[in-house]
């Protein structure tokens, strides 16, 4: 019999894990890149420098996208809710794949994870689903299964506009999404040359309107976009500052995203290295995996919240 503590605490925590882990590769990003034609937004100030920055970022977007894989290290903070570290490798040649180790270092989510026996977990990304390894304590209370599977199609059905957007991003996001954010916003400027972990890189910065960028290339319907914007407004998410660093091979080596939410300030810093690294991820054994939608159905049948 599954315990009430797992039903009430485990599922929301794992849902947050899905969102937080994915941000390591730029979940918050809009999908579209402006064309090279007349539709590019161009602020009036510093028009020449703006065009130069946009041109450089288009080159970085193409190079980073074409690299197909990279090692990722990131730190994420969201008010008093959580602080999180992620480390691993991701590939994006044919949908998002890879493995990250997620470690919750603070906040209420870390407290909830401790109740389930561990603050660190393995996350695996496959083209059709995300898998979270929840540890022995969770397995002892959930029929002996250590993994939870989150099918992306189910996320779309459960989450309304935000679920549809999450599905799109989980299947299509890459490290160059932060570059796409700045390109789509049109508000970008070159800060200068800096050093990132011993490597010379060019720093760019800009501010983006989060809700508007969801419409760029996400494939969402008008109804889903309206639902997403409403959910973002309720969460207090409006604008986001994005800073990126690009090396002399036109590859993204660092990004920082900052914003505000109703849960407090949000920030995430990610480093990318070893582009082209081999990424080999296996689907967890079916006999050791519980499906998230089935857990939700059991939760509802038991009458628990």
PAZAPA-4460 file (N, C-alpha, C; in steps of 0.05 Angstrom, whole numbers, plus 32768, in hexadecimal, padded with zeros to 4 digits):
% residues 305
    n_x    n_y    n_z   ca_x   ca_y   ca_z    c_x    c_y    c_z   seq   type   mol
   8011   7FE8   8000   8000   8000   8000   8011   8019   8000     1      X     A
   800C   802C   7FEF   801C   8044   7FED   8015   8057   8004     2      X     A
   8029   8063   8010   8024   8074   8027   8019   808F   801F     3      X     A
   800A   809B   8031   7FFE   80B6   802C   8014   80CA   8029     4      X     A
   802A   80C7   8039   8040   80DB   8037   804C   80DC   801C     5      X     A
   804F   80C5   800F   805A   80C5   7FF3   8046   80D2   7FE1     6      X     A
   802C   80CC   7FE4   8018   80D7   7FD2   8017   80F5   7FD4     7      X     A
   8018   80FF   7FED   8015   811C   7FF2   802E   812C   7FEE     8      X     A
   8045   8120   7FF4   805E   812F   7FF3   806E   8128   7FD9     9      X     A
   806F   810E   7FD3   8080   8106   7FBD   8079   8111   7FA2    10      X     A
   8060   8110   7F9A   8059   8117   7F7F   805D   8135   7F7A    11      X     A
   8055   8148   7F8B   805B   8164   7F86   8079   8169   7F84    12      X     A
   8089   815C   7F96   80A6   8160   7F95   80B2   8157   7F7B    13      X     A
   80A9   8140   7F72   80B3   8135   7F59   80AB   8147   7F41    14      X     A
   8093   8152   7F42   808B   8165   7F2D   809D   817D   7F2C    15      X     A
   80A4   8187   7F44   80B7   819E   7F45   80D2   8195   7F3B    16      X     A
   80DA   817D   7F41   80F4   8172   7F37   80F5   8173   7F19    17      X     A
   80DF   816B   7F0C   80DD   816C   7EEF   80E2   8188   7EE5    18      X     A
   80D5   819B   7EF0   80D8   81B7   7EE7   80F4   81C1   7EEC    19      X     A
   80FE   81BD   7F04   8118   81C8   7F0B   812E   81BB   7EFC    20      X     A
   812D   81A1   7EF9   8143   8193   7EEB   8145   819C   7ECE    21      X     A
   812E   81A0   7EC2   812D   81A7   7EA6   8139   81C3   7EA1    22      X     A
   8137   81D4   7EB5   8142   81EF   7EB1   8160   81EF   7EAE    23      X     A
   816D   81D9   7EB4   818A   81D7   7EB0   8191   81DA   7E93    24      X     A
   817E   81D4   7E81   8184   81D8   7E65   8172   81ED   7E59    25      X     A
   8166   81FE   7E69   8158   8215   7E5E   813B   8211   7E5A    26      X     A
   812D   8206   7E6E   8111   8201   7E6B   8101   821A   7E67    27      X     A
   8108   8230   7E73   80F8   8248   7E71   80F8   8255   7E56    28      X     A
   8107   824B   7E43   810C   8259   7E2B   80F6   8256   7E17    29      X     A
   80F1   826B   7E07   80DF   8269   7DF0   80ED   825C   7DD9    30      X     A
   80DE   824E   7DC7   80EA   823E   7DB3   80F3   824C   7D9A    31      X     A
   80E9   8263   7D93   80ED   826E   7D79   8105   8280   7D76    32      X     A
   8111   8280   7D5F   8127   8292   7D59   811E   82A5   7D43    33      X     A
   8120   82BF   7D45   8118   82D1   7D30   8127   82CB   7D16    34      X     A
   811A   82D1   7D00   8127   82CE   7CE6   813B   82E5   7CE2    35      X     A
   814A   82E4   7CCC   815E   82F8   7CC6   8151   8310   7CB7    36      X     A
   8136   830F   7CB4   8129   8323   7CA4   811F   833A   7CB4    37      X     A
   810B   8347   7CAA   8101   8361   7CB5   80F1   835D   7CCE    38      X     A
   80EA   8344   7CD6   80D9   8340   7CED   80E9   8340   7D07    39      X     A
   8104   8342   7D06   8113   8342   7D1F   810D   835C   7D2F    40      X     A
   8106   8359   7D49   8103   8371   7D59   811D   8380   7D5C    41      X     A
   811D   839A   7D59   8135   83AA   7D5A   8131   83C3   7D6B    42      X     A
   813A   83C3   7D84   8137   83DB   7D94   8145   83F2   7D87    43      X     A
   813B   840A   7D8B   8146   8422   7D7E   8162   8428   7D88    44      X     A
   8167   8424   7DA2   8181   842C   7DAD   8196   8419   7DA3    45      X     A
   81AD   8424   7D9E   81C5   8415   7D96   81BF   8400   7D81    46      X     A
   81B2   840A   7D6B   81A9   83F7   7D57   81C0   83E7   7D4A    47      X     A
   81D6   83F4   7D45   81ED   83E6   7D39   81F8   83D1   7D4A    48      X     A
   81FC   83D7   7D64   8206   83C3   7D77   81F2   83AC   7D7B    49      X     A
   81D8   83B4   7D7A   81C3   83A0   7D7D   81C4   838B   7D66    50      X     A
   81C7   8395   7D4E   81C8   8383   7D37   81E1   8372   7D39    51      X     A
   81F8   837D   7D41   8210   836D   7D44   820D   8357   7D59    52      X     A
   8200   835D   7D6F   81FB   8349   7D84   81E8   8334   7D7A    53      X     A
   81D3   833B   7D6C   81C0   8328   7D62   81CE   8315   7D4E    54      X     A
   81DF   8320   7D3D   81ED   830F   7D29   81FF   82FB   7D37    55      X     A
   820E   8304   7D4C   821F   82F2   7D5A   820F   82DD   7D69    56      X     A
   81F8   82E4   7D73   81E8   82D0   7D82   81DC   82BC   7D6F    57      X     A
   81D5   82C4   7D57   81CB   82B0   7D43   81E0   829B   7D3D    58      X     A
   81F9   82A4   7D3B   820F   8291   7D36   8212   827E   7D4E    59      X     A
   8210   8289   7D66   8212   8279   7D7E   81FB   8265   7D81    60      X     A
   81E3   826E   7D79   81CC   825C   7D7A   81D0   8244   7D68    61      X     A
   81D9   8249   7D4F   81DD   8233   7D3C   81F4   8220   7D45    62      X     A
   820A   822C   7D4F   8220   821B   7D57   8219   820A   7D70    63      X     A
   820C   8216   7D83   8205   8207   7D9B   81F0   81F1   7D95    64      X     A
   81DD   81F7   7D84   81C9   81E3   7D7C   81D6   81CC   7D6D    65      X     A
   81E9   81D2   7D5C   81F6   81BE   7D4C   820A   81AC   7D5B    66      X     A
   8211   81B4   7D73   8224   81A4   7D83   8218   818A   7D8E    67      X     A
   81FD   8189   7D90   81EE   8171   7D96   81EF   8168   7DB3    68      X     A
   8204   816E   7DC3   8205   8165   7DDF   8219   8176   7DEE    69      X     A
   8217   8174   7E09   822A   8183   7E1A   8227   8179   7E36    70      X     A
   823C   817E   7E46   823A   817B   7E63   822E   8194   7E6F    71      X     A
   821E   8190   7E84   820F   81A6   7E90   8213   81A6   7EAE    72      X     A
   8218   81BE   7EB9   8218   81C2   7ED6   8207   81DB   7EDB    73      X     A
   81F5   81D9   7EEF   81E3   81F0   7EF4   81DC   81F2   7F11    74      X     A
   81D5   820A   7F19   81CA   8210   7F34   81B0   8220   7F30    75      X     A
   819C   8219   7F3F   8182   8226   7F3C   8177   822D   7F58    76      X     A
   816C   8245   7F5A   8160   824D   7F74   8144   8259   7F6E    77      X     A
   8130   8253   7F7E   8115   825E   7F7C   810B   8264   7F97    78      X     A
   810E   827D   7F9F   8104   8287   7FB9   810C   8274   7FD0    79      X     A
   80F8   826F   7FE1   80FD   825C   7FF7   80F5   8240   7FEF    80      X     A
   80EC   823C   7FD6   80E3   8222   7FCD   80FA   820E   7FCA    81      X     A
   8110   8217   7FBD   8125   8204   7FB8   813F   8212   7FAF    82      X     A
   8155   8204   7FB3   816E   8209   7FA5   8177   81ED   7F9B    83      X     A
   8181   81ED   7F83   8186   81D4   7F75   819F   81D5   7F65    84      X     A
   81AF   81BF   7F65   81C6   81BC   7F55   81C2   81A5   7F41    85      X     A
   81C9   81A8   7F28   81C7   8193   7F14   81E1   818F   7F06    86      X     A
   81E7   8176   7F00   8201   816F   7EF3   81FD   8157   7EE2    87      X     A
   8207   8158   7EC9   8204   8141   7EB7   820A   8148   7E9A    88      X     A
   81FE   8139   7E88   8202   813E   7E6B   81E7   813B   7E5D    89      X     A
   81E3   814C   7E49   81CA   814C   7E39   81D0   814C   7E1C    90      X     A
   81BF   813E   7E0C   81C2   813E   7DEF   81A7   8147   7DE3    91      X     A
   81A9   8153   7DCB   8190   815E   7DBE   8190   8159   7DA0    92      X     A
   819F   8145   7D97   819F   8140   7D7A   8184   8136   7D70    93      X     A
   8176   8126   7D80   815C   811B   7D78   814A   811B   7D91    94      X     A
   8141   8132   7D99   8133   8135   7DB2   8146   8136   7DCA    95      X     A
   813C   813F   7DE0   814D   8142   7DF8   8152   8127   7E05    96      X     A
   816B   8121   7E09   8173   8108   7E17   818A   8110   7E2B    97      X     A
   818E   80FF   7E3F   81A4   8103   7E51   819E   80FC   7E6D    98      X     A
   81B1   8100   7E7E   81AF   80F9   7E9B   81BA   8110   7EAB    99      X     A
   81AC   8118   7EC0   81B5   812D   7ED3   81B2   8122   7EEF   100      X     A
   81C5   8129   7F00   81C2   8125   7F1D   81B8   813F   7F29   101      X     A
   81A1   813E   7F36   8194   8155   7F42   8197   8154   7F60   102      X     A
   81A2   8168   7F6C   81A6   8169   7F89   8199   8182   7F94   103      X     A
   8185   817E   7FA6   8177   8194   7FB3   8187   819C   7FCB   104      X     A
   8190   81B5   7FCC   81A2   81BE   7FE2   8194   81D0   7FF6   105      X     A
   817B   81D7   7FF1   816D   81E8   8004   8150   81ED   7FFB   106      X     A
   8141   81FA   800D   8125   8200   8008   8112   81EA   8010   107      X     A
   80F8   81F0   800D   80E3   81DD   8016   80E3   81C4   8005   108      X     A
   80EC   81C5   7FEC   80ED   81AD   7FDB   8102   819A   7FE6   109      X     A
   8119   81A4   7FEE   812D   8193   7FFA   8123   8186   8014   110      X     A
   8114   8195   8024   8108   818A   803C   80F6   8173   8035   111      X     A
   80E6   8176   8021   80D3   8161   8019   80E2   8149   800E   112      X     A
   80F8   814E   7FFF   8108   8138   7FF4   8115   8128   800B   113      X     A
   811D   8135   8020   8129   8127   8037   8115   8114   8043   114      X     A
   80FC   811B   8043   80E7   8109   804E   80E6   80EF   803E   115      X     A
   80EE   80F1   8024   80EE   80D9   8013   8109   80CB   8013   116      X     A
   811C   80D5   8024   8135   80C6   8027   814D   80D0   8019   117      X     A
   814A   80E4   8007   8161   80ED   7FF8   815C   8109   7FEC   118      X     A
   8170   811A   7FEB   816E   8134   7FDE   817B   8134   7FC3   119      X     A
   8186   811E   7FBB   8193   811C   7FA0   8186   8105   7F91   120      X     A
   8182   810A   7F77   8175   80F5   7F66   8180   80F6   7F4A   121      X     A
   817C   80E1   7F3C   8184   80DF   7F1F   816C   80E5   7F0E   122      X     A
   8170   80F6   7EFA   815B   80FC   7EE6   8164   80F3   7ECB   123      X     A
   8153   80E5   7EBC   815A   80DC   7EA1   8145   80E8   7E8E   124      X     A
   814F   80F3   7E78   813F   8100   7E64   813F   80EF   7E4A   125      X     A
   8128   80E6   7E41   8125   80D8   7E28   8111   80E7   7E17   126      X     A
   8110   80E2   7DFD   80FF   80F2   7DEB   80E2   80F3   7DF2   127      X     A
   80D7   80DE   7DFF   80BA   80DE   7E04   80B3   80E1   7E22   128      X     A
   80C7   80E0   7E33   80C1   80E1   7E50   80DA   80E8   7E60   129      X     A
   80D4   80F1   7E79   80E9   80F7   7E8D   80E6   80E3   7EA3   130      X     A
   80FD   80DA   7EAE   80FD   80C6   7EC4   810C   80D1   7EDC   131      X     A
   8100   80CD   7EF4   810D   80D6   7F0D   8111   80BE   7F1F   132      X     A
   812A   80BA   7F28   8130   80A4   7F3B   812C   80AF   7F57   133      X     A
   8118   80A3   7F66   8110   80AF   7F7F   811C   80A1   7F98   134      X     A
   812C   808C   7F94   813A   8080   7FAB   812A   806A   7FB9   135      X     A
   8138   805E   7FCD   812E   8046   7FDA   8116   804C   7FEC   136      X     A
   8116   8063   7FF9   8100   806A   800B   80E6   806C   7FFC   137      X     A
   80E7   807A   7FE5   80CF   807C   7FD4   80C7   8061   7FCA   138      X     A
   80DA   8050   7FC2   80D4   8035   7FB7   80C6   8024   7FCC   139      X     A
   80CF   8027   7FE6   80C2   8017   7FFB   80A5   801F   7FFF   140      X     A
   809E   8036   7FF7   8082   8040   7FFC   8072   8041   7FE2   141      X     A
   807E   8038   7FCC   8070   803A   7FB2   8072   8020   7FA2   142      X     A
   806F   800A   7FB0   806E   7FF0   7FA2   8089   7FE7   7F98   143      X     A
   809F   7FF1   7FA3   80BA   7FE8   7F9C   80C6   7FF5   7F84   144      X     A
   80B9   8009   7F79   80C3   8015   7F60   80D3   802F   7F67   145      X     A
   80EB   8031   7F5B   80FC   8047   7F61   80F9   805F   7F4E   146      X     A
   80EF   805A   7F36   80ED   806F   7F22   80D1   8079   7F1D   147      X     A
   80CE   8092   7F17   80B4   809D   7F0E   80B8   80A7   7EF1   148      X     A
   80A6   809F   7EE0   80A6   80A7   7EC4   8092   80BD   7EBF   149      X     A
   809A   80D3   7EB3   8089   80E9   7EAC   8086   80EB   7E8D   150      X     A
   8072   80DF   7E82   806E   80E1   7E64   8066   80FD   7E5D   151      X     A
   8073   8108   7E49   806F   8124   7E42   8052   8129   7E38   152      X     A
   8046   8116   7E2B   802B   8119   7E22   8018   811D   7E3A   153      X     A
   801E   810F   7E50   800D   8111   7E68   8010   812D   7E75   154      X     A
   8029   8137   7E74   802E   8152   7E7F   801D   8167   7E71   155      X     A
   801A   8164   7E57   800A   8177   7E48   7FED   8176   7E51   156      X     A
   7FE2   815E   7E55   7FC6   815B   7E5D   7FC1   8165   7E79   157      X     A
   7FD5   8161   7E8B   7FD1   8167   7EA7   7FD5   8185   7EAD   158      X     A
   7FE7   8192   7E9E   7FEF   81AD   7EA5   7FE3   81C4   7E95   159      X     A
   7FD0   81BE   7E84   7FC4   81D4   7E74   7FD9   81E1   7E63   160      X     A
   7FD8   81FC   7E61   7FEB   820A   7E50   8008   8206   7E59   161      X     A
   800D   8207   7E73   8028   8203   7E7D   8032   81E6   7E78   162      X     A
   801F   81D3   7E79   8027   81B7   7E73   802E   81B3   7E56   163      X     A
   801F   81C0   7E44   8025   81BE   7E28   8041   81CB   7E22   164      X     A
   8046   81E2   7E2F   805F   81EF   7E2B   8076   81DF   7E36   165      X     A
   8072   81D3   7E4E   8086   81C2   7E5A   808C   81AA   7E48   166      X     A
   8078   819E   7E3D   807C   8187   7E2A   808E   8190   7E13   167      X     A
   8087   81A7   7E07   8096   81B1   7DF0   80B3   81B6   7DF7   168      X     A
   80B8   81C2   7E0E   80D3   81C9   7E16   80E3   81B0   7E1E   169      X     A
   80D6   819D   7E2B   80E4   8185   7E33   80ED   8175   7E1B   170      X     A
   80DE   8176   7E06   80E5   8167   7DEE   80F7   8176   7DDB   171      X     A
   80F8   8190   7DDD   8107   81A0   7DC9   811C   81B2   7DD4   172      X     A
   811E   81B5   7DEE   8131   81C9   7DF9   814E   81C0   7DF6   173      X     A
   815F   81D4   7DF2   817C   81CF   7DF0   818A   81E7   7DFE   174      X     A
   81A4   81E5   7E04   81B2   81FB   7E11   81B0   8215   7E02   175      X     A
   81AD   8214   7DE7   81AB   822D   7DD8   8190   823B   7DDB   176      X     A
   817E   8231   7DEC   8165   823E   7DF0   8168   825A   7DFD   177      X     A
   817D   825D   7E0D   8182   8277   7E19   818A   828B   7E04   178      X     A
   8199   8282   7DEF   819F   8293   7DD9   8186   829A   7DCA   179      X     A
   8174   8287   7DC6   815B   828C   7DB8   814A   82A0   7DC7   180      X     A
   814B   829E   7DE2   813C   82B2   7DF2   8144   82CE   7DEB   181      X     A
   815D   82D4   7DEA   8166   82EF   7DE4   8160   82F7   7DC7   182      X     A
   8163   82E4   7DB5   815D   82EA   7D99   813F   82F0   7D95   183      X     A
   812E   82E1   7DA2   8112   82E5   7D9F   8109   82FF   7DAC   184      X     A
   8116   8307   7DC2   810E   831F   7DD0   8116   8338   7DC1   185      X     A
   812D   8337   7DB3   8137   834F   7DA5   8146   8362   7DB8   186      X     A
   8144   835D   7DD2   8151   836F   7DE5   816B   8362   7DEE   187      X     A
   8180   8367   7DE0   819A   835A   7DE6   81B1   836E   7DE1   188      X     A
   81C5   836D   7DF2   81DC   837E   7DEE   81F5   836E   7DF6   189      X     A
   820B   8376   7DEA   8225   8369   7DF0   8231   8378   7E08   190      X     A
   8238   8369   7E1D   8244   8374   7E35   8262   8377   7E32   191      X     A
   826F   8362   7E27   828C   8363   7E24   8299   8348   7E26   192      X     A
   82B4   8348   7E26   82C3   832F   7E28   82C8   8328   7E45   193      X     A
   82C4   830F   7E4D   82C8   8306   7E68   82D4   82EA   7E68   194      X     A
   82DC   82E1   7E80   82E7   82C6   7E82   82D3   82B4   7E91   195      X     A
   82CD   829D   7E85   82BB   828A   7E92   82CA   8270   7E96   196      X     A
   82D1   826A   7EAE   82E0   8251   7EB5   82F9   824F   7EA4   197      X     A
   8308   8265   7EA3   8321   8265   7E95   8320   8269   7E77   198      X     A
   8307   826C   7E6C   8304   826E   7E4F   82F9   8289   7E48   199      X     A
   8304   8296   7E34   82FA   82B0   7E2B   82DF   82AD   7E1E   200      X     A
   82CD   82BF   7E25   82B1   82BE   7E1A   82A6   82DA   7E18   201      X     A
   8292   82DD   7E06   8284   82F6   7E03   826A   82F5   7E12   202      X     A
   8265   830A   7E22   824D   830C   7E33   8238   831C   7E25   203      X     A
   821F   8311   7E24   8208   831F   7E19   81F2   831F   7E2E   204      X     A
   81E1   8334   7E2E   81CC   8335   7E42   81B3   8341   7E35   205      X     A
   819C   833C   7E42   8183   8347   7E38   816C   8340   7E4B   206      X     A
   8155   834B   7E46   813D   8346   7E56   8127   833C   7E43   207      X     A
   8119   8327   7E4C   8105   831A   7E3B   80EA   831A   7E4A   208      X     A
   80D4   831C   7E3A   80B9   8319   7E44   80B2   82FB   7E42   209      X     A
   80B0   82EE   7E59   80AE   82D1   7E59   8095   82C7   7E4B   210      X     A
   807E   82D3   7E51   8065   82C9   7E46   8064   82CD   7E27   211      X     A
   806E   82E3   7E1E   806D   82E8   7E01   807F   82D5   7DF2   212      X     A
   8096   82CD   7DFE   80A8   82BC   7DF0   809E   829F   7DED   213      X     A
   808A   8298   7DFE   807F   827D   7DFC   8072   8279   7DE0   214      X     A
   806A   828F   7DD3   805C   828C   7DB9   8070   8287   7DA3   215      X     A
   808A   828B   7DA7   809E   8288   7D92   80A5   826B   7D8E   216      X     A
   8099   825E   7D79   80A2   8244   7D71   809B   822D   7D84   217      X     A
   8089   8233   7D98   8083   821E   7DAC   806F   8209   7DA1   218      X     A
   805F   8211   7D8D   804B   81FE   7D82   8032   81FD   7D93   219      X     A
   802F   820F   7DA6   8017   820F   7DB6   7FFF   821C   7DA7   220      X     A
   7FE7   8213   7DAD   7FD0   821F   7DA2   7FCA   823A   7DB0   221      X     A
   7FB8   8249   7DA4   7FB1   8263   7DB0   7FA5   825F   7DCC   222      X     A
   7F95   824A   7DD0   7F8A   8245   7DEA   7F9F   823D   7DFE   223      X     A
   7FB2   822C   7DF5   7FC8   8224   7E07   7FD9   823C   7E0F   224      X     A
   7FDF   824E   7DFB   7FEF   8265   7E01   7FE1   8278   7E15   225      X     A
   7FC6   827B   7E12   7FB7   828C   7E24   7FB8   8280   7E40   226      X     A
   7FB5   8266   7E42   7FB6   8258   7E5C   7FD1   825B   7E69   227      X     A
   7FE6   8258   7E59   8002   825A   7E63   8007   8276   7E6D   228      X     A
   7FFF   828A   7E5E   8004   82A6   7E67   7FF5   82AC   7E81   229      X     A
   7FDD   82A1   7E84   7FCE   82A5   7E9C   7FDC   8297   7EB4   230      X     A
   7FE7   8280   7EAF   7FF5   8272   7EC5   800F   8280   7ECC   231      X     A
   801D   828B   7EB8   8035   829A   7EBE   802F   82B3   7ECE   232      X     A
   8019   82C0   7EC7   8011   82D8   7ED6   800B   82D1   7EF3   233      X     A
   7FFD   82BB   7EF8   7FF7   82B3   7F13   8010   82AC   7F22   234      X     A
   8024   82A2   7F14   803E   829B   7F21   8050   82B3   7F24   235      X     A
   8047   82CA   7F1A   8057   82E2   7F1D   806F   82E3   7F0A   236      X     A
   806F   82D3   7EF5   8085   82D2   7EE2   807F   82E5   7ECA   237      X     A
   808E   82FA   7EC8   8089   830D   7EB2   80A2   8311   7EA1   238      X     A
   80B7   831D   7EAC   80D0   8321   7E9D   80E7   8311   7EA9   239      X     A
   80FB   830C   7E99   8112   82FD   7EA2   812B   8309   7E95   240      X     A
   8140   830D   7EA6   8159   8316   7E9B   816A   82FE   7E93   241      X     A
   8176   82FE   7E7C   8186   82E8   7E72   81A2   82F3   7E6B   242      X     A
   81B6   82E5   7E76   81D2   82EB   7E6F   81DE   82D2   7E64   243      X     A
   81ED   82D4   7E4E   81FA   82BD   7E43   8217   82C4   7E3C   244      X     A
   8228   82AF   7E3C   8244   82B2   7E34   824A   829E   7E1E   245      X     A
   8256   82A8   7E08   825C   8298   7DF1   827A   8298   7DEC   246      X     A
   8286   8280   7DE7   82A3   827F   7DE3   82AA   8285   7DC6   247      X     A
   82C4   8283   7DC0   82CE   828A   7DA5   82C6   8275   7D90   248      X     A
   82BA   825F   7D98   82B0   824B   7D85   8291   824E   7D81   249      X     A
   8287   8265   7D8B   826A   826A   7D89   8259   8256   7D98   250      X     A
   8264   824C   7DAE   8255   8239   7DBF   824E   8246   7DDA   251      X     A
   8236   8241   7DE3   822D   824C   7DFD   823D   823D   7E13   252      X     A
   8249   824D   7E25   8258   8241   7E3B   824C   8247   7E57   253      X     A
   823B   825C   7E58   822E   8263   7E71   8215   8272   7E6C   254      X     A
   8201   826F   7E7D   81E9   827F   7E7B   81DE   8284   7E98   255      X     A
   81D3   829B   7E9B   81C6   82A3   7EB5   81AA   82AE   7EAE   256      X     A
   8196   82A3   7EBB   817B   82AD   7EB8   8170   82B5   7ED3   257      X     A
   8164   82CD   7ED5   8159   82D7   7EEF   813E   82E3   7EEA   258      X     A
   812C   82DF   7EFE   8112   82EB   7EFD   8104   82EA   7F18   259      X     A
   80EB   82F2   7F19   80DB   82F2   7F31   80C2   82E1   7F2E   260      X     A
   80BA   82D4   7F43   80A1   82C4   7F43   8093   82CA   7F5E   261      X     A
   807A   82BF   7F60   806C   82C3   7F79   8079   82B3   7F90   262      X     A
   808A   829F   7F89   8099   8290   7F9D   80B3   829D   7FA5   263      X     A
   80B9   82B4   7F98   80D2   82C2   7F9E   80E4   82C4   7F85   264      X     A
   80FC   82CF   7F88   810D   82D2   7F71   8117   82B7   7F66   265      X     A
   811A   82B6   7F4C   8124   829E   7F3E   813E   82A5   7F31   266      X     A
   8152   8292   7F33   816B   8296   7F24   8176   827B   7F1D   267      X     A
   8183   827A   7F06   8191   8261   7EFE   81AA   8267   7EEF   268      X     A
   81BF   825A   7EF6   81D9   825C   7EE8   81E1   8241   7EDE   269      X     A
   81E8   823F   7EC4   81F0   8226   7EB8   820A   8229   7EA9   270      X     A
   821B   8215   7EAA   8234   8214   7E9B   8232   81FC   7E87   271      X     A
   823C   8200   7E6F   823C   81EC   7E5A   8259   81E7   7E51   272      X     A
   8260   81CD   7E4E   827C   81C6   7E46   827B   81AC   7E37   273      X     A
   8293   81A5   7E2C   8296   818B   7E1E   8280   8186   7E09   274      X     A
   827C   819A   7DF8   8268   8196   7DE3   826F   817F   7DD1   275      X     A
   825B   816F   7DCA   8260   8157   7DBA   8265   813E   7DCB   276      X     A
   8263   8140   7DE5   8268   8129   7DF7   8253   8113   7DF1   277      X     A
   825B   80FA   7DF4   8249   80E4   7DF0   8234   80E3   7E06   278      X     A
   821B   80E0   7DFE   8204   80DE   7E11   81F6   80C4   7E0D   279      X     A
   81F7   80B3   7E21   81EA   8098   7E1F   81D8   8095   7E37   280      X     A
   81BE   8095   7E32   81AA   8093   7E47   8198   807B   7E42   281      X     A
   8193   806B   7E57   8181   8054   7E54   8167   8059   7E62   282      X     A
   8152   804E   7E57   8138   804F   7E64   8139   803D   7E7D   283      X     A
   8130   8046   7E94   812F   8036   7EAC   811E   801D   7EA8   284      X     A
   8124   8007   7EB7   8114   7FEF   7EB4   80F6   7FF4   7EB9   285      X     A
   80E5   7FE9   7EA8   80C8   7FED   7EAB   80BE   7FE2   7EC6   286      X     A
   80CA   7FCC   7ECF   80C1   7FC1   7EE8   80C9   7FD1   7F01   287      X     A
   80DB   7FE4   7EFD   80E3   7FF5   7F13   80D9   8012   7F10   288      X     A
   80C5   8016   7EFE   80BC   8030   7EF7   809E   8033   7EFB   289      X     A
   8096   8048   7F09   807A   804F   7F0C   8073   8067   7EFA   290      X     A
   805C   8066   7EEE   8053   807C   7EDC   8046   8092   7EED   291      X     A
   804E   80AB   7EE8   8043   80C1   7EF7   8025   80C3   7EF5   292      X     A
   801A   80BF   7EDD   7FFD   80C1   7ED9   7FEE   80AB   7EEA   293      X     A
   7FFA   8094   7EEC   7FEE   807F   7EFB   7FEE   8086   7F19   294      X     A
   8004   8091   7F22   8006   809A   7F3E   7FF1   80AF   7F44   295      X     A
   7FEC   80C1   7F31   7FD8   80D6   7F35   7FBC   80C9   7F37   296      X     A
   7FB7   80B6   7F25   7F9D   80A8   7F26   7F98   809A   7F40   297      X     A
   7FAD   808C   7F4A   7FAB   807F   7F64   7FA6   8093   7F7A   298      X     A
   7FB4   80AA   7F78   7FB1   80BF   7F8C   7F94   80C8   7F8D   299      X     A
   7F88   80CD   7F75   7F6D   80D6   7F74   7F59   80C1   7F7E   300      X     A
   7F5F   80A7   7F77   7F4D   8092   7F80   7F4D   808F   7F9E   301      X     A
   7F64   8095   7FAB   7F66   8093   7FC8   7F5A   80AB   7FD6   302      X     A
   7F52   80C0   7FC6   7F46   80D7   7FD2   7F59   80EA   7FDF   303      X     A
   7F73   80E8   7FD9   7F87   80F9   7FE5   7F8D   8110   7FD3   304      X     A
   7F98   8126   7FDE   7F9D   813E   7FCF   7FB9   813D   7FC3   305      X     A
***
